[in-house]
Amino acid sequence: MGFFDFFRQPDINQGVKDYQAAPSAVLLDVRTPQEYREGRIPGSRNIPLQTIDRVPSVVQNKDIPLFVYCYSGARSRQAVGMLQRMGYTNVTNIGGIAAYSGKVEQ
């Protein structure tokens, strides 16, 4: 990994494809409820970053694939670290919905 790889943002469009290809995966949107209502990726579950400790009530199996996004990728990066510290083993930050070119539902 080179120095500039640290600054490279995940590709949310590829991340959604990876989510769709992973059986039993969960797509987590860690934005606020207001942001979630304004537009979200179909199939996502809203658990705001401030309440990330509620994830075990939604996802009991800590080995299930979790794909996490927010608006820009910053909160989802934070959420991934928190989820890993909670014991989740298969967590991926897919970035921010601002760069998403697929279908969005309200």
CNS distance restraints for C-alpha pairs under 8 A (distance, minus, plus):
assign (resid   1 and name CA) (resid   5 and name CA) 6.07 0.50 0.50
assign (resid   1 and name CA) (resid   6 and name CA) 7.96 0.50 0.50
assign (resid   2 and name CA) (resid   6 and name CA) 7.48 0.50 0.50
assign (resid   4 and name CA) (resid   8 and name CA) 6.74 0.50 0.50
assign (resid   9 and name CA) (resid  73 and name CA) 7.36 0.50 0.50
assign (resid   9 and name CA) (resid  95 and name CA) 6.54 0.50 0.50
assign (resid  10 and name CA) (resid  15 and name CA) 7.69 0.50 0.50
assign (resid  10 and name CA) (resid  73 and name CA) 7.79 0.50 0.50
assign (resid  10 and name CA) (resid  93 and name CA) 7.05 0.50 0.50
assign (resid  10 and name CA) (resid  94 and name CA) 5.34 0.50 0.50
assign (resid  10 and name CA) (resid  95 and name CA) 5.08 0.50 0.50
assign (resid  11 and name CA) (resid  15 and name CA) 6.14 0.50 0.50
assign (resid  11 and name CA) (resid  94 and name CA) 6.23 0.50 0.50
assign (resid  11 and name CA) (resid  95 and name CA) 6.41 0.50 0.50
assign (resid  11 and name CA) (resid  99 and name CA) 7.95 0.50 0.50
assign (resid  12 and name CA) (resid  16 and name CA) 6.08 0.50 0.50
assign (resid  12 and name CA) (resid  69 and name CA) 7.80 0.50 0.50
assign (resid  12 and name CA) (resid  94 and name CA) 4.82 0.50 0.50
assign (resid  12 and name CA) (resid  95 and name CA) 5.21 0.50 0.50
assign (resid  12 and name CA) (resid  96 and name CA) 6.38 0.50 0.50
assign (resid  12 and name CA) (resid  97 and name CA) 6.99 0.50 0.50
assign (resid  12 and name CA) (resid  99 and name CA) 6.81 0.50 0.50
assign (resid  12 and name CA) (resid 100 and name CA) 5.94 0.50 0.50
assign (resid  13 and name CA) (resid  17 and name CA) 6.52 0.50 0.50
assign (resid  13 and name CA) (resid  99 and name CA) 7.87 0.50 0.50
assign (resid  13 and name CA) (resid 100 and name CA) 5.75 0.50 0.50
assign (resid  13 and name CA) (resid 101 and name CA) 6.80 0.50 0.50
assign (resid  13 and name CA) (resid 102 and name CA) 7.20 0.50 0.50
assign (resid  14 and name CA) (resid  18 and name CA) 6.19 0.50 0.50
assign (resid  14 and name CA) (resid  94 and name CA) 7.92 0.50 0.50
assign (resid  15 and name CA) (resid  19 and name CA) 6.14 0.50 0.50
assign (resid  15 and name CA) (resid  67 and name CA) 7.36 0.50 0.50
assign (resid  15 and name CA) (resid  94 and name CA) 4.97 0.50 0.50
assign (resid  15 and name CA) (resid  95 and name CA) 7.99 0.50 0.50
assign (resid  16 and name CA) (resid  20 and name CA) 6.14 0.50 0.50
assign (resid  16 and name CA) (resid  67 and name CA) 7.96 0.50 0.50
assign (resid  16 and name CA) (resid  94 and name CA) 7.49 0.50 0.50
assign (resid  17 and name CA) (resid  21 and name CA) 6.23 0.50 0.50
assign (resid  18 and name CA) (resid  22 and name CA) 6.29 0.50 0.50
assign (resid  19 and name CA) (resid  25 and name CA) 6.20 0.50 0.50
assign (resid  19 and name CA) (resid  26 and name CA) 7.45 0.50 0.50
assign (resid  19 and name CA) (resid  27 and name CA) 6.95 0.50 0.50
assign (resid  19 and name CA) (resid  67 and name CA) 6.41 0.50 0.50
assign (resid  20 and name CA) (resid  25 and name CA) 7.72 0.50 0.50
assign (resid  22 and name CA) (resid  65 and name CA) 7.32 0.50 0.50
assign (resid  24 and name CA) (resid  64 and name CA) 6.96 0.50 0.50
assign (resid  24 and name CA) (resid  65 and name CA) 7.37 0.50 0.50
assign (resid  25 and name CA) (resid  64 and name CA) 6.10 0.50 0.50
assign (resid  25 and name CA) (resid  65 and name CA) 4.72 0.50 0.50
assign (resid  25 and name CA) (resid  66 and name CA) 5.84 0.50 0.50
assign (resid  25 and name CA) (resid  67 and name CA) 7.42 0.50 0.50
assign (resid  26 and name CA) (resid  44 and name CA) 7.24 0.50 0.50
assign (resid  26 and name CA) (resid  45 and name CA) 7.59 0.50 0.50
assign (resid  26 and name CA) (resid  64 and name CA) 7.61 0.50 0.50
assign (resid  26 and name CA) (resid  65 and name CA) 6.38 0.50 0.50
assign (resid  26 and name CA) (resid  66 and name CA) 4.99 0.50 0.50
assign (resid  26 and name CA) (resid  67 and name CA) 6.24 0.50 0.50
assign (resid  27 and name CA) (resid  43 and name CA) 6.86 0.50 0.50
assign (resid  27 and name CA) (resid  44 and name CA) 4.72 0.50 0.50
assign (resid  27 and name CA) (resid  45 and name CA) 6.15 0.50 0.50
assign (resid  27 and name CA) (resid  66 and name CA) 6.02 0.50 0.50
assign (resid  27 and name CA) (resid  67 and name CA) 4.83 0.50 0.50
assign (resid  27 and name CA) (resid  68 and name CA) 5.99 0.50 0.50
assign (resid  27 and name CA) (resid  69 and name CA) 7.84 0.50 0.50
assign (resid  28 and name CA) (resid  44 and name CA) 5.53 0.50 0.50
assign (resid  28 and name CA) (resid  45 and name CA) 5.00 0.50 0.50
assign (resid  28 and name CA) (resid  46 and name CA) 5.98 0.50 0.50
assign (resid  28 and name CA) (resid  47 and name CA) 6.65 0.50 0.50
assign (resid  28 and name CA) (resid  66 and name CA) 6.96 0.50 0.50
assign (resid  28 and name CA) (resid  67 and name CA) 6.02 0.50 0.50
assign (resid  28 and name CA) (resid  68 and name CA) 4.72 0.50 0.50
assign (resid  28 and name CA) (resid  69 and name CA) 6.35 0.50 0.50
assign (resid  29 and name CA) (resid  36 and name CA) 7.43 0.50 0.50
assign (resid  29 and name CA) (resid  40 and name CA) 7.81 0.50 0.50
assign (resid  29 and name CA) (resid  44 and name CA) 6.17 0.50 0.50
assign (resid  29 and name CA) (resid  45 and name CA) 5.87 0.50 0.50
assign (resid  29 and name CA) (resid  46 and name CA) 4.79 0.50 0.50
assign (resid  29 and name CA) (resid  47 and name CA) 6.16 0.50 0.50
assign (resid  29 and name CA) (resid  48 and name CA) 7.02 0.50 0.50
assign (resid  29 and name CA) (resid  68 and name CA) 6.00 0.50 0.50
assign (resid  29 and name CA) (resid  69 and name CA) 5.16 0.50 0.50
assign (resid  29 and name CA) (resid  70 and name CA) 5.63 0.50 0.50
assign (resid  29 and name CA) (resid  76 and name CA) 7.97 0.50 0.50
assign (resid  30 and name CA) (resid  46 and name CA) 6.02 0.50 0.50
assign (resid  30 and name CA) (resid  47 and name CA) 5.15 0.50 0.50
assign (resid  30 and name CA) (resid  48 and name CA) 4.11 0.50 0.50
assign (resid  30 and name CA) (resid  49 and name CA) 4.94 0.50 0.50
assign (resid  30 and name CA) (resid  52 and name CA) 7.76 0.50 0.50
assign (resid  30 and name CA) (resid  68 and name CA) 7.11 0.50 0.50
assign (resid  30 and name CA) (resid  69 and name CA) 6.33 0.50 0.50
assign (resid  30 and name CA) (resid  70 and name CA) 5.37 0.50 0.50
assign (resid  30 and name CA) (resid  75 and name CA) 6.93 0.50 0.50
assign (resid  30 and name CA) (resid  76 and name CA) 6.39 0.50 0.50
assign (resid  30 and name CA) (resid  79 and name CA) 7.41 0.50 0.50
assign (resid  31 and name CA) (resid  35 and name CA) 6.03 0.50 0.50
assign (resid  31 and name CA) (resid  36 and name CA) 6.31 0.50 0.50
assign (resid  31 and name CA) (resid  46 and name CA) 7.17 0.50 0.50
assign (resid  31 and name CA) (resid  47 and name CA) 7.34 0.50 0.50
assign (resid  31 and name CA) (resid  48 and name CA) 5.04 0.50 0.50
assign (resid  31 and name CA) (resid  49 and name CA) 6.61 0.50 0.50
assign (resid  31 and name CA) (resid  69 and name CA) 7.98 0.50 0.50
assign (resid  31 and name CA) (resid  70 and name CA) 5.21 0.50 0.50
assign (resid  31 and name CA) (resid  71 and name CA) 6.84 0.50 0.50
assign (resid  31 and name CA) (resid  75 and name CA) 7.62 0.50 0.50
assign (resid  32 and name CA) (resid  36 and name CA) 6.21 0.50 0.50
assign (resid  32 and name CA) (resid  46 and name CA) 7.91 0.50 0.50
assign (resid  32 and name CA) (resid  47 and name CA) 7.94 0.50 0.50
assign (resid  32 and name CA) (resid  48 and name CA) 5.23 0.50 0.50
assign (resid  32 and name CA) (resid  49 and name CA) 7.73 0.50 0.50
assign (resid  33 and name CA) (resid  37 and name CA) 6.17 0.50 0.50
assign (resid  33 and name CA) (resid  46 and name CA) 7.00 0.50 0.50
assign (resid  33 and name CA) (resid  48 and name CA) 6.99 0.50 0.50
assign (resid  34 and name CA) (resid  38 and name CA) 6.42 0.50 0.50
assign (resid  35 and name CA) (resid  39 and name CA) 6.81 0.50 0.50
assign (resid  36 and name CA) (resid  40 and name CA) 5.59 0.50 0.50
assign (resid  36 and name CA) (resid  46 and name CA) 6.79 0.50 0.50
assign (resid  36 and name CA) (resid 106 and name CA) 7.90 0.50 0.50
assign (resid  37 and name CA) (resid 106 and name CA) 5.78 0.50 0.50
assign (resid  38 and name CA) (resid 106 and name CA) 5.83 0.50 0.50
assign (resid  39 and name CA) (resid 104 and name CA) 5.82 0.50 0.50
assign (resid  39 and name CA) (resid 105 and name CA) 5.42 0.50 0.50
assign (resid  39 and name CA) (resid 106 and name CA) 4.64 0.50 0.50
assign (resid  40 and name CA) (resid  44 and name CA) 7.04 0.50 0.50
assign (resid  40 and name CA) (resid  97 and name CA) 7.83 0.50 0.50
assign (resid  40 and name CA) (resid 104 and name CA) 5.27 0.50 0.50
assign (resid  40 and name CA) (resid 105 and name CA) 5.40 0.50 0.50
assign (resid  40 and name CA) (resid 106 and name CA) 6.34 0.50 0.50
assign (resid  41 and name CA) (resid  97 and name CA) 7.88 0.50 0.50
assign (resid  41 and name CA) (resid 102 and name CA) 7.96 0.50 0.50
assign (resid  41 and name CA) (resid 103 and name CA) 6.73 0.50 0.50
assign (resid  41 and name CA) (resid 104 and name CA) 4.98 0.50 0.50
assign (resid  41 and name CA) (resid 105 and name CA) 6.28 0.50 0.50
assign (resid  42 and name CA) (resid 103 and name CA) 7.32 0.50 0.50
assign (resid  42 and name CA) (resid 104 and name CA) 6.34 0.50 0.50
assign (resid  42 and name CA) (resid 105 and name CA) 5.97 0.50 0.50
assign (resid  47 and name CA) (resid  51 and name CA) 6.39 0.50 0.50
assign (resid  47 and name CA) (resid  52 and name CA) 6.11 0.50 0.50
assign (resid  47 and name CA) (resid  54 and name CA) 7.42 0.50 0.50
assign (resid  47 and name CA) (resid  55 and name CA) 7.13 0.50 0.50
assign (resid  48 and name CA) (resid  52 and name CA) 6.20 0.50 0.50
assign (resid  49 and name CA) (resid  75 and name CA) 6.75 0.50 0.50
assign (resid  49 and name CA) (resid  76 and name CA) 7.81 0.50 0.50
assign (resid  49 and name CA) (resid  79 and name CA) 6.19 0.50 0.50
assign (resid  52 and name CA) (resid  79 and name CA) 7.07 0.50 0.50
assign (resid  52 and name CA) (resid  82 and name CA) 7.76 0.50 0.50
assign (resid  52 and name CA) (resid  83 and name CA) 7.72 0.50 0.50
assign (resid  54 and name CA) (resid  58 and name CA) 7.24 0.50 0.50
assign (resid  55 and name CA) (resid  59 and name CA) 5.81 0.50 0.50
assign (resid  55 and name CA) (resid  60 and name CA) 7.89 0.50 0.50
assign (resid  56 and name CA) (resid  60 and name CA) 4.97 0.50 0.50
assign (resid  59 and name CA) (resid  64 and name CA) 7.87 0.50 0.50
assign (resid  62 and name CA) (resid  87 and name CA) 6.37 0.50 0.50
assign (resid  62 and name CA) (resid  88 and name CA) 4.44 0.50 0.50
assign (resid  62 and name CA) (resid  89 and name CA) 6.21 0.50 0.50
assign (resid  62 and name CA) (resid  90 and name CA) 7.66 0.50 0.50
assign (resid  63 and name CA) (resid  88 and name CA) 6.07 0.50 0.50
assign (resid  63 and name CA) (resid  89 and name CA) 5.34 0.50 0.50
assign (resid  63 and name CA) (resid  90 and name CA) 5.76 0.50 0.50
assign (resid  64 and name CA) (resid  88 and name CA) 7.91 0.50 0.50
assign (resid  64 and name CA) (resid  89 and name CA) 7.80 0.50 0.50
assign (resid  64 and name CA) (resid  90 and name CA) 6.32 0.50 0.50
assign (resid  65 and name CA) (resid  90 and name CA) 4.90 0.50 0.50
assign (resid  65 and name CA) (resid  91 and name CA) 6.00 0.50 0.50
assign (resid  65 and name CA) (resid  92 and name CA) 7.83 0.50 0.50
assign (resid  66 and name CA) (resid  90 and name CA) 6.18 0.50 0.50
assign (resid  66 and name CA) (resid  91 and name CA) 4.73 0.50 0.50
assign (resid  66 and name CA) (resid  92 and name CA) 6.21 0.50 0.50
assign (resid  67 and name CA) (resid  91 and name CA) 6.05 0.50 0.50
assign (resid  67 and name CA) (resid  92 and name CA) 4.94 0.50 0.50
assign (resid  67 and name CA) (resid  93 and name CA) 6.06 0.50 0.50
assign (resid  67 and name CA) (resid  94 and name CA) 6.30 0.50 0.50
assign (resid  68 and name CA) (resid  76 and name CA) 5.64 0.50 0.50
assign (resid  68 and name CA) (resid  79 and name CA) 7.56 0.50 0.50
assign (resid  68 and name CA) (resid  80 and name CA) 7.11 0.50 0.50
assign (resid  68 and name CA) (resid  91 and name CA) 7.41 0.50 0.50
assign (resid  68 and name CA) (resid  92 and name CA) 6.09 0.50 0.50
assign (resid  68 and name CA) (resid  93 and name CA) 4.94 0.50 0.50
assign (resid  68 and name CA) (resid  94 and name CA) 5.83 0.50 0.50
assign (resid  68 and name CA) (resid  95 and name CA) 7.37 0.50 0.50
assign (resid  69 and name CA) (resid  73 and name CA) 6.29 0.50 0.50
assign (resid  69 and name CA) (resid  75 and name CA) 7.74 0.50 0.50
assign (resid  69 and name CA) (resid  76 and name CA) 5.01 0.50 0.50
assign (resid  69 and name CA) (resid  93 and name CA) 6.17 0.50 0.50
assign (resid  69 and name CA) (resid  94 and name CA) 5.57 0.50 0.50
assign (resid  69 and name CA) (resid  95 and name CA) 5.15 0.50 0.50
assign (resid  69 and name CA) (resid  96 and name CA) 5.48 0.50 0.50
assign (resid  69 and name CA) (resid  97 and name CA) 6.85 0.50 0.50
assign (resid  70 and name CA) (resid  74 and name CA) 7.36 0.50 0.50
assign (resid  70 and name CA) (resid  75 and name CA) 6.02 0.50 0.50
assign (resid  70 and name CA) (resid  76 and name CA) 5.39 0.50 0.50
assign (resid  70 and name CA) (resid  95 and name CA) 6.61 0.50 0.50
assign (resid  70 and name CA) (resid  96 and name CA) 4.92 0.50 0.50
assign (resid  70 and name CA) (resid  97 and name CA) 6.15 0.50 0.50
assign (resid  71 and name CA) (resid  75 and name CA) 7.82 0.50 0.50
assign (resid  71 and name CA) (resid  95 and name CA) 7.64 0.50 0.50
assign (resid  71 and name CA) (resid  96 and name CA) 4.35 0.50 0.50
assign (resid  71 and name CA) (resid  97 and name CA) 4.97 0.50 0.50
assign (resid  71 and name CA) (resid  98 and name CA) 5.58 0.50 0.50
assign (resid  72 and name CA) (resid  95 and name CA) 6.27 0.50 0.50
assign (resid  72 and name CA) (resid  96 and name CA) 3.91 0.50 0.50
assign (resid  72 and name CA) (resid  97 and name CA) 6.58 0.50 0.50
assign (resid  72 and name CA) (resid  98 and name CA) 6.06 0.50 0.50
assign (resid  72 and name CA) (resid  99 and name CA) 7.77 0.50 0.50
assign (resid  73 and name CA) (resid  77 and name CA) 6.06 0.50 0.50
assign (resid  73 and name CA) (resid  93 and name CA) 7.40 0.50 0.50
assign (resid  73 and name CA) (resid  94 and name CA) 7.39 0.50 0.50
assign (resid  73 and name CA) (resid  95 and name CA) 4.01 0.50 0.50
assign (resid  73 and name CA) (resid  96 and name CA) 4.37 0.50 0.50
assign (resid  74 and name CA) (resid  78 and name CA) 6.49 0.50 0.50
assign (resid  74 and name CA) (resid  95 and name CA) 7.64 0.50 0.50
assign (resid  74 and name CA) (resid  96 and name CA) 7.89 0.50 0.50
assign (resid  75 and name CA) (resid  79 and name CA) 6.08 0.50 0.50
assign (resid  76 and name CA) (resid  80 and name CA) 6.12 0.50 0.50
assign (resid  76 and name CA) (resid  93 and name CA) 5.83 0.50 0.50
assign (resid  76 and name CA) (resid  94 and name CA) 7.77 0.50 0.50
assign (resid  76 and name CA) (resid  95 and name CA) 6.65 0.50 0.50
assign (resid  76 and name CA) (resid  96 and name CA) 7.78 0.50 0.50
assign (resid  77 and name CA) (resid  81 and name CA) 6.66 0.50 0.50
assign (resid  77 and name CA) (resid  93 and name CA) 5.81 0.50 0.50
assign (resid  77 and name CA) (resid  95 and name CA) 7.70 0.50 0.50
assign (resid  78 and name CA) (resid  82 and name CA) 6.41 0.50 0.50
assign (resid  79 and name CA) (resid  83 and name CA) 6.02 0.50 0.50
assign (resid  80 and name CA) (resid  84 and name CA) 6.11 0.50 0.50
assign (resid  80 and name CA) (resid  91 and name CA) 6.17 0.50 0.50
assign (resid  80 and name CA) (resid  92 and name CA) 6.72 0.50 0.50
assign (resid  80 and name CA) (resid  93 and name CA) 6.28 0.50 0.50
assign (resid  81 and name CA) (resid  85 and name CA) 6.27 0.50 0.50
assign (resid  82 and name CA) (resid  86 and name CA) 6.28 0.50 0.50
assign (resid  83 and name CA) (resid  87 and name CA) 6.51 0.50 0.50
assign (resid  83 and name CA) (resid  88 and name CA) 5.56 0.50 0.50
assign (resid  83 and name CA) (resid  91 and name CA) 7.39 0.50 0.50
assign (resid  84 and name CA) (resid  88 and name CA) 4.86 0.50 0.50
assign (resid  84 and name CA) (resid  89 and name CA) 6.22 0.50 0.50
assign (resid  84 and name CA) (resid  91 and name CA) 7.12 0.50 0.50
assign (resid  96 and name CA) (resid 100 and name CA) 7.12 0.50 0.50
